Amino acid sequence: MQETVLITGGSSGIGMELAGVFAKRGYNLVLVARNVDRLGAVRDALTAAYGIVVTVLPLDLAMPGAPEALVDALREQGVVVDVFVNNAGIGMYGSFIDADPEKLRAMVRTNVMVPTMLARMIGAQMADRGRGKVLNVASLAGFMPGPWMAGYYATKAHVLSMSEALSVELAPHGVTVTALCPGPTATPFMKSSGMERSKLVAGRKLYSAKKVAEHGYRALMRGKRVAIPGVRAKAIAFGIRFLPRSWVARLVSRAQGPR
Ligand SMILES: NC(=O)c1ccc[n+]([C@@H]2O[C@H](COP(=O)([O-])OP(=O)(O)OC[C@H]3O[C@@H](n4cnc5c(N)ncnc54)[C@H](OP(=O)(O)O)[C@@H]3O)[C@@H](O)[C@H]2O)c1
């Protein structure tokens, strides 16, 4: 029987590329995002190319009660999630004390509350069935403090820490949990987060979202705990373990400050 993959944020960037990677291998998909037109375009393209079933669920996950509403909708439609890709996320670049409080709240809800509650509910369903795979999209940012994106880096530290813990806790239930930790990747996130203003990415060639998705898929299938695409990102995640966190914060500030 064909397996089903639930992907939050499956309409763009890394999530959309992951949808393509799973579709190519014959999985059916459930894609969640806010923009109905983009969801429809991804569904039409993947259905036509691979003949799979793609269900779209337009939903603003940052709204209170949205994770529960998503799980209810899946139950009503009789969808059993074999693979869960916890990917939807937003970023905010700039001075923390000048950040728009509403945007900050939406970011914490989308990047922390939503993946936590969905992992809780869908993880429990998988554990009951004794099988399942979860891919949590964290970030290289999760390994370090990140001045100029302080809130965002902290949200990704939450996702990384939770994933590593759950990979141990859920293993006896037959559920694998993988944290995907990409460095700066060429997606609409660069513009929407304001990160394109940062020295870190301005004028640099960024990693491709397709490569990130393929790396994430392979790591998930192998049941790896943490997946870091690219030699440079791997070297950074490894190297900073040997530096005091205060140095790392200052180095990131210098690397990532405004142009
Ligand atoms: N790009 C990078 O450099 C990078 C690096 C490391 C990690 N990441 C992480 O990778 C993940 C995907 O980001 P991306 O770079 O692919 O960015 P993206 O192209 O902007 O995609 C974000 C996806 O999340 C959805 N989304 C955002 N807010 C949502 C909400 N409130 N409710 C439902 N869906 C929502 C978006 O769709 P709608 O706008 O239609 O809702 C879109 O499908 C994020 O968790 C991000 O933190 C990105």
The ligand as an SDF file (V2000), in Angstrom:
LIG
                    3D

 48 52  0  0  0  0  0  0  0  0999 V2000
   16.0230   28.9320    3.7860 N   0  0  0  0  0  0  0  0  0  0  0  0
   16.9310   28.7600    4.7300 C   0  0  0  0  0  0  0  0  0  0  0  0
   18.0350   29.3350    4.6800 O   0  0  0  0  0  0  0  0  0  0  0  0
   16.6730   27.8110    5.8630 C   0  0  0  0  0  0  0  0  0  0  0  0
   17.7880   27.3220    6.5710 C   0  0  0  0  0  0  0  0  0  0  0  0
   17.5540   26.4570    7.6380 C   0  0  0  0  0  0  0  0  0  0  0  0
   16.2710   26.0910    7.9850 C   0  0  0  0  0  0  0  0  0  0  0  0
   15.2130   26.6020    7.2860 N   0  0  0  0  0  0  0  0  0  0  0  0
   13.8740   26.1790    7.7190 C   0  0  0  0  0  0  0  0  0  0  0  0
   13.2680   25.4640    6.6510 O   0  0  0  0  0  0  0  0  0  0  0  0
   11.8430   25.5410    6.7750 C   0  0  0  0  0  0  0  0  0  0  0  0
   11.2550   25.9080    5.4340 C   0  0  0  0  0  0  0  0  0  0  0  0
   11.7140   27.2050    5.0820 O   0  0  0  0  0  0  0  0  0  0  0  0
   12.0190   27.6370    3.5810 P   0  0  0  0  0  0  0  0  0  0  0  0
   13.3690   28.1940    3.5510 O   0  0  0  0  0  0  0  0  0  0  0  0
   11.6490   26.5690    2.6530 O   0  0  0  0  0  0  0  0  0  0  0  0
   11.0300   28.8910    3.4810 O   0  0  0  0  0  0  0  0  0  0  0  0
    9.7640   29.2150    2.5550 P   0  0  0  0  0  0  0  0  0  0  0  0
   10.1170   28.9450    1.1310 O   0  0  0  0  0  0  0  0  0  0  0  0
    9.3560   30.5720    2.9550 O   0  0  0  0  0  0  0  0  0  0  0  0
    8.6790   28.1370    3.0010 O   0  0  0  0  0  0  0  0  0  0  0  0
    7.9780   28.2180    4.2120 C   0  0  0  0  0  0  0  0  0  0  0  0
    6.7380   27.3410    4.1050 C   0  0  0  0  0  0  0  0  0  0  0  0
    6.0390   27.3940    5.3520 O   0  0  0  0  0  0  0  0  0  0  0  0
    4.6850   27.7880    5.1170 C   0  0  0  0  0  0  0  0  0  0  0  0
    4.2040   28.5520    6.2540 N   0  0  0  0  0  0  0  0  0  0  0  0
    4.7790   29.6330    6.8410 C   0  0  0  0  0  0  0  0  0  0  0  0
    4.0240   30.0960    7.8360 N   0  0  0  0  0  0  0  0  0  0  0  0
    2.9360   29.2800    7.9000 C   0  0  0  0  0  0  0  0  0  0  0  0
    1.7610   29.2650    8.7060 C   0  0  0  0  0  0  0  0  0  0  0  0
    1.5410   30.1790    9.6660 N   0  0  0  0  0  0  0  0  0  0  0  0
    0.8530   28.2930    8.4950 N   0  0  0  0  0  0  0  0  0  0  0  0
    1.0390   27.3670    7.5220 C   0  0  0  0  0  0  0  0  0  0  0  0
    2.1120   27.3440    6.7310 N   0  0  0  0  0  0  0  0  0  0  0  0
    3.0450   28.2930    6.9000 C   0  0  0  0  0  0  0  0  0  0  0  0
    4.7590   28.6180    3.8250 C   0  0  0  0  0  0  0  0  0  0  0  0
    3.5430   28.6760    3.1050 O   0  0  0  0  0  0  0  0  0  0  0  0
    2.5000   29.9200    3.2150 P   0  0  0  0  0  0  0  0  0  0  0  0
    3.3080   31.1780    3.2020 O   0  0  0  0  0  0  0  0  0  0  0  0
    1.5920   29.7520    2.0440 O   0  0  0  0  0  0  0  0  0  0  0  0
    1.7830   29.7030    4.4950 O   0  0  0  0  0  0  0  0  0  0  0  0
    5.7780   27.8100    3.0300 C   0  0  0  0  0  0  0  0  0  0  0  0
    5.1680   26.7070    2.4100 O   0  0  0  0  0  0  0  0  0  0  0  0
   11.5710   26.5460    7.8820 C   0  0  0  0  0  0  0  0  0  0  0  0
   11.2810   25.8700    9.0820 O   0  0  0  0  0  0  0  0  0  0  0  0
   12.8960   27.2970    8.0120 C   0  0  0  0  0  0  0  0  0  0  0  0
   13.0790   27.8090    9.2960 O   0  0  0  0  0  0  0  0  0  0  0  0
   15.3840   27.4400    6.2340 C   0  0  0  0  0  0  0  0  0  0  0  0
  1  2  1  0
  2  3  2  0
  2  4  1  0
  4  5  1  0
  4 48  2  0
  5  6  2  0
  6  7  1  0
  7  8  2  0
  8  9  1  0
  8 48  1  0
  9 10  1  0
  9 46  1  0
 10 11  1  0
 11 12  1  0
 11 44  1  0
 12 13  1  0
 13 14  1  0
 14 15  2  0
 14 16  1  0
 14 17  1  0
 17 18  1  0
 18 19  2  0
 18 20  1  0
 18 21  1  0
 21 22  1  0
 22 23  1  0
 23 24  1  0
 23 42  1  0
 24 25  1  0
 25 26  1  0
 25 36  1  0
 26 27  1  0
 26 35  1  0
 27 28  2  0
 28 29  1  0
 29 30  1  0
 29 35  2  0
 30 31  1  0
 30 32  2  0
 32 33  1  0
 33 34  2  0
 34 35  1  0
 36 37  1  0
 36 42  1  0
 37 38  1  0
 38 39  2  0
 38 40  1  0
 38 41  1  0
 42 43  1  0
 44 45  1  0
 44 46  1  0
 46 47  1  0
M  CHG  2   8   1  16  -1
M  END
$$$$
